[in-house]
Amino acid sequence: MKTIDHWIDGGPVTGGSGRSGPVHNPATGEQSATVSFASVEETDRAVAAARAAFGNWSTSSLARRTAVLFRYRELLDAHRDEIAALITAEHGKVHSDALGEVARGMEIVELACGIPEKLKGELSTQVSTRVDVASLRQPLGVVAGITPFNFPAMVPMWMFPLAIACGNTFVLKPSEKDPSASLLLARLASRAGLPDGVLNVLQGDRVAVDRLLEHPDVEAVSFVGSTPIARHVQAKAVEHGKRVQALGGAKNHMVVLPDADPDFAADQAIGAAYGSAGERCMAVSVVVAVGGTGDGLVGKIAERAKRLRIGPGDDPSSEMGPLITREHRDKVASYVTGAAAQGAEVVVDGTEWTVEGRPECANGYFLGVSLLDKVPVTADAYLDEIFGPVLCVLRAETYEQAVELVNSSPWGNGAAIFTRDGGAARRFQLEVQAGMVGVNVPIPVPVGYHSFGGWKDSLFGDHHIYGNDGIAFYTRGKVVTTRWPDPADRGGIHLGFPSNS
């Protein structure tokens, strides 16, 4: 049984807290490793390493930083299959989906390679006689990232490449459920030439999280996870005077208008709802069928759902893998088994699904896809973030009712509309209360040079993640006003308010 440890100050560090947790292969249910849980002292050691590395790294040239990042990008590309295999083994998602995750993370590394353009600053000359004003952005210091199980490579890469490109040093606390990918990311960064201590990986649980949130040498915290934990992270980080971006949960709606292509909408709903077993913060979990579209659309989705191939992630024929843990699998299933009693119609029930012909998967955390129709807004399946392969369909008579449904949700991560009507699409993108909006795009995750983030209970903090918002989050502004007076013109003493003349 292998042990997954920390990466501190440029190398692996064996955990000494005596606390640990199991890592499982979700496809078989078997324990594959043990992961160390950091103590307060080990957390302090990681922060101290980052603090010690900050001075040299923050004053290093942009050319040096980008040279490391360019080499890092090439190493990630060369090892993308290895990273994806680790994700599949510990998270369970199919290999092609894991490869897509790595590719999306690499987009932010590519953005970070262009950091000289983003940090150019501004200069105004002659704002007053012989006076110039310059604006520049400087790194914060030690920053931390706390990342979720569902994207063990992509979400960390949404954070640390930009942070270190801006001159910060970083402590990453990945999910304890699938921690191996984070260590490979750190090893590859070291191979690329990243100095010791600039990127540290701290395995653990709430002990490490809370210590990072209260540590006086941690200047900022980035978080992605559930809404309750995001609230905790923001409150505790702010209490200790830190900058924080905490991305929470979601209940993403896909509105289908009567003029939409029903086959296209059904295809897109399948991929958006059931990809990665629904364990995506941008998964579509609610379809709002407008007007008379409901029956036909539900039939098309059900027909497609029943044909999906579900199996272990390392099987090339599998389109969807297992869920992350047995407990989560059972919780997701409970929303389906209890749906009828709460007024919903169970069109497709995946709770009894098993993997045929793979006896080693008998104890895996598999769940078939489920489709619930005519779901009341009071049902648990609608009120809660299920985070699994369960798609709810609600009916609305008009566009206005559909938008009201979306806007009444406490979450505002993503929302999509399917229509051929440009006017309706334009209204939707302006009226819907969500941070990311798709028009005939069910999962509107922005490309790396735009920013990712939601509204309402999907985001706690002022900044979205990556893109320009990410750069602003990992730096702080400074304005420098300079004057070089003519020796012959001392100007004398003036007590009045300065004027720009």
C-alpha positions in Angstrom: 0.0 0.0 0.0 1.6 3.2 -1.1 1.6 6.4 1.0 0.9 9.7 -0.6 2.8 12.5 1.2 3.5 16.2 0.9 5.8 18.2 -1.4 7.6 20.9 0.6 10.5 23.1 -0.4 11.3 21.2 -3.6 10.9 17.6 -2.6 8.7 14.9 -1.1 8.2 15.0 2.7 6.9 12.1 4.7 3.9 13.0 6.9 4.7 12.8 10.6 1.3 13.7 12.1 0.3 10.1 12.5 -3.0 11.0 10.8 -4.0 9.7 7.4 -6.9 8.7 5.2 -7.6 6.1 2.6 -7.6 6.6 -1.2 -9.8 4.3 -3.2 -10.2 3.2 -6.8 -13.9 4.2 -7.4 -14.3 1.6 -10.1 -13.5 -1.3 -7.8 -14.0 0.1 -4.3 -10.6 -1.1 -3.3 -8.2 1.0 -1.3 -5.2 1.9 -3.5 -3.2 4.2 -1.2 -3.0 6.0 2.1 -2.7 9.8 2.1 -1.0 11.7 4.9 -2.9 14.4 6.8 -0.8 17.4 7.7 -0.6 18.7 11.2 -0.5 22.4 12.1 3.3 22.1 12.4 3.6 20.6 8.9 1.3 23.3 7.5 3.6 25.9 9.1 6.6 24.2 7.5 5.1 24.5 4.1 4.2 28.1 4.6 7.7 28.8 5.9 9.2 27.3 2.8 7.0 29.5 0.6 7.8 32.5 2.7 11.5 31.9 2.4 11.3 31.5 -1.4 9.2 34.6 -2.0 12.1 37.1 -1.8 14.1 35.7 -4.6 11.2 34.6 -6.7 9.2 37.9 -6.5 12.3 39.9 -7.6 13.2 37.5 -10.4 12.8 38.7 -13.9 9.7 38.1 -15.9 11.9 36.4 -18.5 13.0 33.9 -15.9 9.5 33.2 -14.7 8.1 32.7 -18.2 11.1 30.5 -19.2 10.1 28.1 -16.3 6.5 28.2 -17.3 7.2 27.5 -21.0 9.2 24.4 -20.0 6.5 23.4 -17.6 3.9 23.6 -20.3 6.0 21.3 -22.5 6.4 18.8 -19.6 2.7 18.8 -18.9 2.0 18.1 -22.6 4.5 15.2 -22.6 3.0 13.7 -19.4 -0.7 14.4 -20.0 -1.5 10.7 -20.3 0.2 9.9 -17.1 -1.6 12.7 -15.3 -4.9 11.6 -16.8 -4.3 8.0 -15.7 -3.8 9.2 -12.1 -7.1 11.1 -12.3 -8.9 8.1 -13.6 -7.5 5.8 -11.0 -8.5 8.0 -8.1 -11.4 10.0 -9.3 -13.0 7.5 -11.7 -13.7 9.7 -14.7 -13.1 8.2 -18.1 -9.6 8.7 -19.6 -10.8 11.0 -22.4 -12.5 13.2 -19.8 -9.4 13.3 -17.7 -7.3 14.3 -20.7 -9.8 17.1 -21.4 -9.3 18.3 -17.8 -5.5 18.4 -18.2 -5.9 20.3 -21.5 -8.1 22.9 -19.9 -5.6 23.3 -17.0 -2.8 23.8 -19.5 -4.7 26.8 -21.0 -4.0 28.7 -17.8 -0.3 27.7 -17.9 -0.3 29.1 -21.5 -2.0 32.3 -20.2 0.7 32.6 -17.5 3.4 32.3 -20.1 2.2 35.7 -21.4 2.4 37.4 -18.0 4.8 40.1 -19.2 2.0 41.5 -21.3 -0.5 41.4 -18.4 1.9 43.1 -15.9 3.0 46.0 -18.1 1.4 48.7 -16.0 0.6 52.2 -17.0 2.5 55.5 -17.2 1.2 59.1 -17.6 3.8 61.8 -18.2 3.5 65.5 -17.4 0.4 65.1 -15.2 1.7 68.3 -13.6 4.9 70.3 -14.3 7.7 67.7 -14.5 5.5 65.2 -12.7 4.9 61.6 -13.9 2.5 59.0 -12.5 3.0 55.2 -13.0 0.7 52.4 -12.0 2.1 48.9 -11.4 1.1 45.6 -9.9 3.1 43.6 -7.4 2.8 40.1 -5.9 1.1 39.5 -2.6 3.5 37.0 -1.0 2.5 33.5 0.1 -0.9 32.5 -1.3 -2.8 29.2 -0.8 -5.2 27.1 -2.9 -7.7 24.7 -1.6 -9.1 22.5 -4.4 -11.9 19.9 -4.9 -11.9 16.3 -5.8 -13.8 16.6 -9.1 -10.9 18.3 -11.0 -7.7 17.3 -9.2 -5.4 18.7 -11.9 -7.4 21.4 -13.7 -8.5 23.5 -10.7 -5.1 23.6 -9.1 -3.8 24.7 -12.5 -6.5 27.4 -12.5 -4.6 28.9 -9.5 -0.9 28.3 -9.1 0.4 29.0 -12.6 -1.0 32.6 -12.5 0.0 33.1 -8.9 3.6 32.1 -9.4 3.8 34.0 -12.7 2.8 37.1 -10.9 5.7 36.5 -8.4 3.9 34.9 -5.5 4.8 31.6 -3.9 2.1 28.9 -3.4 0.8 26.3 -1.0 -1.7 23.9 -2.5 -4.0 21.8 -0.4 -5.7 19.3 -2.8 -8.6 17.0 -2.0 -7.6 14.1 0.1 -9.9 11.8 -2.1 -7.6 12.0 -5.2 -4.3 13.6 -4.2 -1.8 11.9 -6.6 -2.2 14.2 -9.5 -1.2 17.2 -7.4 2.2 15.6 -6.6 2.9 14.9 -10.2 2.1 18.5 -11.1 4.6 19.7 -8.4 7.3 17.2 -9.6 7.0 18.4 -13.1 7.2 22.1 -12.0 10.4 21.3 -10.2 11.8 19.6 -13.3 10.9 22.7 -15.3 13.2 24.7 -13.1 10.8 26.2 -10.5 12.9 27.1 -7.5 12.4 25.1 -4.3 9.6 26.4 -2.1 7.8 28.3 -4.8 5.1 25.6 -5.1 4.3 23.3 -2.2 1.7 20.6 -1.9 0.2 19.9 1.5 -2.0 16.8 1.9 -4.7 16.9 4.5 -8.1 17.7 5.9 -9.7 20.5 7.8 -6.7 20.8 10.2 -4.5 22.0 7.3 -7.3 24.1 5.7 -8.1 26.0 8.9 -4.4 26.6 9.6 -3.9 28.1 6.2 -6.9 30.3 6.7 -5.5 31.7 9.9 -1.8 31.7 9.2 -0.4 35.2 9.5 2.0 34.7 6.5 -0.7 33.6 4.1 -1.8 36.7 2.2 -4.6 35.3 0.1 -6.7 32.1 -0.4 -8.3 30.6 -3.5 -11.0 28.0 -3.0 -13.3 25.8 -5.1 -15.8 23.5 -3.5 -19.3 23.4 -2.0 -21.2 26.4 -0.9 -21.2 25.7 2.8 -17.4 25.2 2.8 -17.0 28.3 0.6 -18.8 30.4 3.2 -16.6 29.0 5.9 -13.4 29.7 3.9 -14.5 33.3 3.2 -15.5 34.1 6.7 -12.4 32.6 8.3 -10.0 34.1 5.8 -11.6 37.6 6.1 -11.5 37.3 9.9 -7.8 36.9 9.6 -7.3 39.7 7.2 -6.8 37.8 4.0 -7.9 38.3 0.4 -10.2 35.5 -0.6 -11.9 34.1 -3.7 -14.2 31.2 -2.7 -16.2 29.5 -5.5 -19.1 27.5 -4.2 -21.8 25.2 -5.5 -24.3 25.4 -8.4 -27.6 24.4 -9.8 -27.2 25.1 -13.4 -30.3 25.6 -15.6 -30.6 24.9 -19.3 -33.7 26.7 -20.8 -35.0 25.2 -24.0 -37.4 27.5 -26.0 -40.0 26.1 -28.4 -38.0 27.1 -31.5 -34.8 25.2 -30.4 -33.7 22.1 -32.4 -34.9 19.4 -30.0 -32.4 16.8 -31.2 -29.5 19.2 -30.7 -30.8 20.3 -27.3 -31.2 16.6 -26.2 -27.7 15.7 -27.3 -26.3 18.7 -25.4 -28.3 18.0 -22.3 -27.0 14.4 -22.2 -23.3 15.5 -22.3 -23.8 18.4 -19.9 -25.8 16.4 -17.3 -24.0 13.1 -17.3 -20.4 13.8 -18.3 -18.0 13.0 -15.5 -21.0 11.3 -13.8 -22.4 14.8 -13.1 -19.6 15.7 -10.8 -18.9 19.1 -12.3 -19.8 22.4 -10.8 -20.8 23.5 -14.3 -22.9 20.4 -15.1 -26.5 21.0 -16.2 -28.7 19.6 -13.5 -32.0 21.3 -14.5 -33.6 21.5 -17.9 -36.5 24.0 -18.2 -38.7 23.1 -21.1 -40.7 26.1 -22.3 -44.2 25.9 -23.8 -45.0 22.6 -25.5 -41.4 21.3 -25.7 -41.5 19.2 -22.6 -42.8 15.8 -23.6 -40.9 15.5 -26.9 -37.6 16.7 -25.3 -37.9 14.4 -22.3 -38.5 11.5 -24.7 -35.4 12.3 -26.7 -33.2 12.7 -23.6 -34.5 9.4 -22.1 -33.8 7.5 -25.3 -30.2 8.8 -25.4 -29.7 8.3 -21.7 -30.5 4.6 -21.9 -27.8 4.0 -24.5 -24.9 5.5 -22.5 -22.0 3.1 -21.8 -21.1 3.2 -18.1 -18.0 1.4 -16.9 -14.5 1.8 -15.4 -12.7 4.9 -16.6 -9.7 3.0 -18.0 -12.0 1.1 -20.4 -11.9 3.0 -23.8 -15.5 2.1 -24.5 -16.8 3.7 -21.3 -18.6 7.1 -21.6 -19.2 7.6 -17.9 -17.4 6.2 -14.9 -18.2 5.8 -11.2 -18.8 8.4 -8.5 -16.0 9.4 -6.1 -17.1 7.5 -2.9 -19.7 4.9 -1.9 -21.3 7.4 0.5 -21.7 10.0 -2.2 -23.1 7.3 -4.6 -25.7 6.4 -2.0 -26.6 10.0 -1.3 -27.1 10.7 -5.0 -29.3 7.6 -5.4 -31.5 8.7 -2.6 -32.7 11.7 -4.6 -34.0 9.3 -7.3 -35.6 6.8 -4.9 -37.3 9.6 -3.0 -38.4 11.6 -6.1 -41.8 10.1 -6.8 -42.9 10.7 -3.2 -42.1 14.4 -3.6 -44.2 14.7 -6.8 -41.6 14.1 -9.6 -42.0 11.5 -12.4 -39.1 9.1 -12.6 -38.5 8.6 -16.3 -35.1 6.8 -16.1 -34.0 5.2 -12.9 -30.3 4.4 -12.7 -30.1 3.3 -9.0 -30.0 -0.4 -9.7 -27.4 -0.2 -12.5 -24.5 -2.7 -12.4 -21.4 -3.1 -14.6 -21.9 -6.3 -16.7 -19.0 -8.6 -17.5 -16.7 -6.9 -15.0 -16.8 -8.8 -11.7 -14.0 -6.7 -10.3 -16.4 -3.7 -10.5 -19.1 -5.3 -8.3 -18.1 -3.1 -5.4 -17.4 0.0 -7.4 -19.3 3.2 -6.8 -21.3 3.1 -10.0 -24.7 4.7 -10.6 -26.7 4.7 -13.7 -28.0 7.9 -15.2 -31.4 9.1 -14.0 -34.0 11.4 -15.5 -36.7 13.1 -13.4 -39.6 14.9 -15.1 -42.1 17.5 -13.9 -40.0 18.1 -10.8 -41.7 20.4 -8.2 -39.6 23.3 -7.1 -40.2 22.1 -3.5 -38.5 18.7 -4.2 -35.1 17.9 -2.7 -33.9 16.9 -6.1 -34.4 20.5 -7.2 -33.5 22.3 -4.0 -30.1 20.6 -3.4 -26.9 20.4 -5.4 -26.9 16.7 -6.2 -23.5 16.5 -7.9 -24.3 13.3 -9.7 -25.9 11.8 -12.8 -29.4 13.0 -12.1 -31.1 15.4 -14.5 -34.3 17.2 -13.4 -36.8 18.6 -16.0 -39.1 21.4 -15.0 -41.9 22.9 -17.2 -42.5 26.6 -17.8 -45.3 28.1 -20.0 -43.3 31.2 -21.1 -39.8 32.6 -21.4 -40.5 34.9 -18.5 -41.5 32.0 -16.2 -38.3 30.1 -17.2 -36.0 33.1 -16.3 -37.8 33.6 -13.0 -37.1 29.9 -12.2 -33.4 30.4 -12.9 -33.2 33.7 -11.0 -35.0 32.3 -8.0 -32.3 29.8 -7.4 -29.9 30.7 -4.6 -27.0 29.7 -6.9 -25.8 31.6 -10.0 -22.9 29.7 -11.4 -23.9 29.0 -15.0 -27.1 29.2 -17.1 -27.8 28.3 -20.8 -30.5 29.0 -23.3 -31.3 27.0 -26.4 -33.0 28.9 -29.1 -32.8 30.2 -32.7 -34.2 33.6 -31.7 -31.5 36.2 -31.4 -33.7 38.6 -29.5 -34.6 36.0 -26.9 -30.9 35.0 -26.5 -29.9 38.7 -26.1 -32.6 39.2 -23.4 -31.5 36.1 -21.6 -27.8 37.0 -21.4 -28.7 40.3 -19.9 -31.6 39.2 -17.6 -30.4 36.0 -16.2 -28.6 36.1 -12.8 -25.6 33.9 -13.4 -21.9 34.6 -13.8 -21.5 32.4 -16.9 -24.1 32.3 -19.7 -24.3 30.0 -22.7 -26.3 30.5 -25.8 -26.7 27.1 -27.4 -23.7 26.1 -25.3 -24.8 24.0 -22.2 -21.5 24.3 -20.2 -20.3 27.9 -20.8 -16.9 27.5 -19.1 -14.8 30.4 -20.4 -11.5 30.0 -22.2 -8.4 30.7 -20.1 -8.1 34.4 -21.1 -11.6 35.2 -19.7 -12.5 34.6 -16.1 -14.5 31.8 -14.4 -17.0 32.6 -11.6 -20.6 32.7 -10.6 -23.0 35.0 -8.8 -25.0 34.7 -5.6 -24.2 31.6 -3.5 -21.8 30.4 -6.2 -19.1 32.9 -5.4 -17.9 34.5 -2.1 -15.4 37.2 -2.7 -14.9 40.0 -5.3 -12.8 38.2 -8.0 -13.5 35.4 -10.4 -10.8 32.9 -11.0 -8.1 33.0 -13.8 -8.1 35.4 -16.7 -7.8 39.1 -15.8 -9.6 38.6 -12.6 -7.1 36.0 -11.5 -4.2 38.3 -12.2 -5.9 41.1 -10.3 -6.5 38.8 -7.4 -2.9 37.6 -7.1 -1.4 41.1 -7.3 -2.0 44.5 -5.7 -1.8 47.9 -7.2 0.8 50.6 -6.5 0.8 54.1 -7.9 4.1 56.0 -8.0 4.2 59.8 -8.5 7.6 61.2 -9.4 9.0 64.7 -9.9 12.5 65.8 -10.8 12.5 69.5 -10.3 14.8 71.9 -12.1 17.5 73.0 -9.7 16.9 76.6 -10.7 13.2 76.3 -9.7 12.8 75.2 -6.1 9.2 76.3 -6.0 9.2 77.6 -2.4 6.8 76.5 0.4 3.1 76.0 -0.4 0.6 74.9 2.2 -2.4 74.8 -0.2 -3.9 71.7 -1.7 -1.7 70.4 -4.6 -2.9 71.3 -8.1 -2.0 69.6 -11.4 -0.6 72.6 -13.1 
